[in-house]
Amino acid sequence: MIAAAWDRLRLFNIGELLMHRGRTAMSLVVMGVSAGLLVAVLSISGSVTGSVDRLTHSLGGRAALEVTGVTDAGFDQQLLQRIATTPGVDKAVPMVRAQLGSGPDRALLIGADQNIGALGSELTGPMTALLGKLLTVPNGVLVGAAMGHAEGEQFTLGSGTVTVAGILDKKTSKQLNDGHLVAAPLGLAQKVTGRIGRLDSIQIIPTPGTRVDTLRAELTKV
């Protein structure tokens, strides 16, 4: 049976390949290039996904769930109160996230309110420690070490001008978008991005003993 199968393969397939060597070589090249592109796409996808996961974990901290908008425009901030009062929610931390600039001037803008302290994330410590400066410096922001700005310096961010109230240390900067980061009070972040009254996400910390699946179902209803 194996011999018969080999005879048919040799007669109808191998012979055909040898008769059309140019077409055979071209087909092999195409398959090789396609395989290479597939591997490259999977590698890039894995790298990007890993980077996003690390950044999300660095910002989310203790949050077990996150409510996000389905478009770049985010969602209405009025939803925050309904989410915060949902049974099983201990803390609801609103955030604005936006990519601003390009090339060496690119930066991830993070806007959050005083509740960010509950997250225990990489950004919590610096924003909590420098909260006084953020509130007393007009349009004050924190910047990552890679931004190249000095404390007290003013620069254009989105549609407004901000002042550097503090600089994140190199360790924290490295964990947050490689230091290309600007952290601002929620209202200021909404203002410079032209998204007053809009949020990109709400980080959810459940009350002790609350099942995450049950809370997810309740939030879905909201």
N, C-alpha and C positions, 0 to 999 in steps of 0.2 A: 504493500500500500504506500509506504514511504517512497519506494523507488518510482512508482507510477506518478506520485505527486511531483517528485523531482524532475521526471521526464517532461511533464506538462509545463512546469516552471521554466525549464531550460528551453523548451520549444517555443513557448508563447511569450515569455517575459524577458529572459536574458537575451535571447536572439534579437528581440525588438530593441532592447537597450543598446546592443552593440551596433545595430544597423543605423541608429540615429544617435551617434555619439555627441553631436553638438547639443541636441535637445536634452539628452541625458545630463550632460555637464551643466547646462543652464538650470535644469530642474534641481540638481544637487546644490548649486550655488544659492538659488532662491530659498530652498529649505534651510540651508545653513544660516543665511542672513535673517530669515524669519525667526529661527530658534534663538539667535543672538539678540534680536530686538525684544523677543518675549522675556528673556532672562533679564535684560536691562530694565524693561518696564517694571517687572516684578521687584527688582532690587530697589529702584527709585521709589516705588510705591511703599515698600517696607520701610525705607529710610524716612520718608515723609510722615508715614503713620506713626513711627516710633517717636519722631520729633514732636508731633502734635500731642501724643500721649504724655510725653514727659512734661511739656509745657502746661497741659491741662491739669496734670497732677500737681505741678508746682504752684499753680494758681488756686486750684480747688481745695487743697489741703484735706480737712476733715469732712468735706461735703460728700454725701453719699449719692446725691442726685443733682441733676442740673436741668433747669428749664431754659431752652434756647429758642431763638426765633428761626423760622424756616427760610427767611430771606435776609439779605444784607441790611435791610432796614430795621431789623429787630422787631420788638413788639411794644405795645403801650405800657408805660410805667405804672398805670393804674392797676395792672394785674398784680403788682407786687403785694399790695395790701391783702388781696384775696388769698394769695399763696401763703403769706406770713401767718394768716389766721386759720389755715387749714389744720385740722386735728392731726397731730403727729409731727408738725414742723416746729423745731426748736428755734432755728435761726434761718432767715432768708436773706442772702447777701446779694444785692444787685450789682451788676457789672456792665460797663461799656467796653468793648474791645474793637479796635480799629487799626488797620495797617496804614501808616501815613508815610509819605515820601517814597523815594526810590533810590537804588544804588547805595552809595555810602551813607546817604541821609535817611535811609529807611528806618522806621521805628514802629514798634508795637505799642499802641496807646492803651493803657488800662485805667479805667475810671471806676472807683468804688467808694462807698460811704464808710462811716465809722464801724459798721458791723463786720468789716473784713477781718477785724481782730479775732473773731470767733472761728475763722477757718484754720488758723494755725499753719498757713501756707508759707512758702518762701518769701512772699511779699508782705506777709502780715507784720513781722518784726520791724522792718524798716519803716513801713507806713505808720505803724503805731508809735514807734520811737520818735519819728519826725512829724507827728501830727500837729504839734504846736507850730512848727515852721510852715507847714502846709496851710494852716489856717490864718497865720499872721502875715505871711508874704503874699502880696497881691498876685493872683494868678500863679501861685506857687506849684511846682511839680517836682517829682523826684526823677532822676535820669539814671540810666545804666552807665557803667564805666566806659562802654564802647562808644557812647555818643560824643565824647570829646568836649563836653561843656564843663565850665567851671561854676562853682557855687556863686549865686548872685547874677549870673549871666542871663540875658534875655535872648530869646530866639522865637522864630515864627513856628507855630504848630497848628496845622490845619488852617482855619480861618482867623486865628487870633495870635496874640503874642503872650508868651508865658515866661516866668522867671524860675531859674533853678534854685529850689529851696534846699536841696540836698542831693548827694550822689550816692547811689547804691554801691556797696563794697564789691570787689571783684568776684568773690565767691558767689554771692547772690546774683550778680549780673550774669555770670556764666550760666547759671541754671535757668535764667529767664531770657530766652531769645538771644542768647550770647551777648547780652549787655545792650542790645539795640532796643531799649525799653524806656517808655515814659509813663510814670504812674501819677495820676492826678485825682483830686476829689471828683466825685461823680458829676456834680453840676458843671464843673469846668470842662470835663471831658465831653459832656453832652453839648456844651456851648461851642467848643472849637471844632467839633465834627458836624455842627448844624443839625443835631438830633436831640433837641430839647424834648423831654418827656418820653424818650425811647430808651429801651434797654436791649442789650444783646443776650444777656443770660442772668439767671438767678441761681446761685449756689444754695443747695438745700442741706441743712444739718438736721437730722431727725432727733426727736426727743428720745431719751434713753428708753430702751425696751420696745421701740416702734419697729415693726417689720418693714423693711424697705419695699417689698413687693406690695404690701398693703398701702403704704404711703404713695407709691407710684400710681396706684389705681385712683386714689383720692385726688392727686394732683392732675391726673389726666381728665377727671371730671371737671375740675376747675378750669 
